[in-house]
Amino acid sequence: MATLTSTSVHTSNLFSREAIAEGTMAFRFTKPAGFEFRAGQSIDIILLNPPETDEEGNTRAFSLVSAPFDPDLMIATRMRDTAFKRVLRDAPVGMQVKLEGPSGSFVLHRKAEKAAVLLAGGIGITPFLSMVRQATNDKTQHKIYLFYSNRRPEDAPFLDVLKEVARQNPNFHLIATMTQVAQSKGEWKGETGLINEEMLAKHLPTLQGPIYYLAGPPAMVAALRRMLINAKVDADDIRTEEFSGY
Ligand SMILES: Cc1cc2nc3c(=O)[nH]c(=O)nc-3n(C[C@H](O)[C@H](O)[C@H](O)COP(=O)(O)OP(=O)(O)OC[C@H]3O[C@@H](n4cnc5c(N)ncnc54)[C@H](O)[C@@H]3O)c2cc1C
């Protein structure tokens, strides 16, 4: 098992990519021999001699979407028009990259008696998919509630995978919510609107007591944290992963 502080540099190869939601892609890389991580941790991907670059450089941090039990490493990202992402989008399969990591301590607490409440906006789902798939694989007894907010279903990466995990794992509860459902081409029968105290209270047995995990763009993480503090959640029970760069 990797410790939470050890990082090292590895060589890896891109071996597939796929569109997983509107403007959003997943990339799979080979898992280097000896690479171990805990669900929720992140890596730096370093492009080697890319055909183009910009002032942000050739390195970006990504949470691992794949679970530790998976044979490969997957990341997912919103495909903004930056040099790094154009290179990733157009790279030939087999392209070699350097991976640095794993990093971070954004991992599920060990005491299964305490519920975990995961709050994700959009691409912030990445560390949580790893956590819930690993917890399901390990048959941990944690009660896990995932509140997952997107503008429309077509913007929501891995929604179908999460629904399937919820069918497999009776301890995992998925509460997906859409904030701009009127602009969707499909129909939506679940929650609508932003994740707020009322929505949490409707689905959680109790607001105080669980450990809360927040992931996504910094402004969203800050807004969710404020909402939890206003709802009298103890600040010590809130853990965050900010995707700086959004
Ligand atoms: C621990 C950690 C985990 C992360 N996990 C993930 C993850 O799982 N998935 C993921 O996608 N990202 C993740 N990120 C963020 C990721 O590292 C990148 O910063 C992010 O994807 C943006 O990269 P970029 O190439 O699109 O923009 P960059 O080139 O890095 O842009 C940097 C700056 O330019 C601005 N900018 C660039 N393009 C635009 C645009 N189109 N609109 C508005 N502003 C723009 C940004 O505001 C930012 O200030 C994570 C970050 C951290 C620290």
The ligand as a Gaussian input file, in Angstrom:
#p B3LYP/6-31G(d) Opt

LIG

0 1
 C       -5.124000      17.583000      -6.894000
 C       -5.701000      17.990000      -8.245000
 C       -6.518000      17.097000      -8.933000
 C       -7.049000      17.454000     -10.173000
 N       -7.847000      16.548000     -10.811000
 C       -8.369000      16.878000     -12.017000
 C       -9.192000      15.954000     -12.722000
 O       -9.444000      14.829000     -12.282000
 N       -9.688000      16.328000     -13.929000
 C       -9.421000      17.581000     -14.453000
 O       -9.911000      17.870000     -15.544000
 N       -8.652000      18.458000     -13.821000
 C       -8.112000      18.148000     -12.614000
 N       -7.321000      19.048000     -11.965000
 C       -7.040000      20.348000     -12.629000
 C       -5.986000      20.132000     -13.714000
 O       -4.716000      19.952000     -13.123000
 C       -5.921000      21.330000     -14.668000
 O       -5.517000      22.454000     -13.955000
 C       -7.242000      21.612000     -15.325000
 O       -7.702000      20.450000     -15.999000
 C       -7.126000      22.790000     -16.301000
 O       -6.162000      22.500000     -17.256000
 P       -6.212000      23.244000     -18.654000
 O       -5.067000      22.711000     -19.464000
 O       -7.588000      23.147000     -19.200000
 O       -5.981000      24.764000     -18.287000
 P       -4.605000      25.492000     -17.994000
 O       -3.802000      25.666000     -19.229000
 O       -3.929000      24.823000     -16.851000
 O       -5.199000      26.880000     -17.566000
 C       -4.712000      27.573000     -16.503000
 C       -5.360000      28.911000     -16.396000
 O       -5.960000      29.387000     -17.620000
 C       -7.341000      29.606000     -17.460000
 N       -8.079000      29.011000     -18.604000
 C       -7.584000      28.169000     -19.536000
 N       -8.517000      27.802000     -20.420000
 C       -9.642000      28.423000     -20.064000
 C      -10.971000      28.443000     -20.570000
 N      -11.336000      27.741000     -21.646000
 N      -11.881000      29.151000     -19.895000
 C      -11.541000      29.852000     -18.799000
 N      -10.301000      29.885000     -18.273000
 C       -9.373000      29.178000     -18.894000
 C       -7.689000      28.936000     -16.175000
 O       -8.637000      29.678000     -15.436000
 C       -6.426000      28.858000     -15.390000
 O       -6.248000      29.954000     -14.550000
 C       -6.774000      18.725000     -10.728000
 C       -5.944000      19.612000     -10.049000
 C       -5.416000      19.270000      -8.820000
 C       -4.514000      20.240000      -8.114000

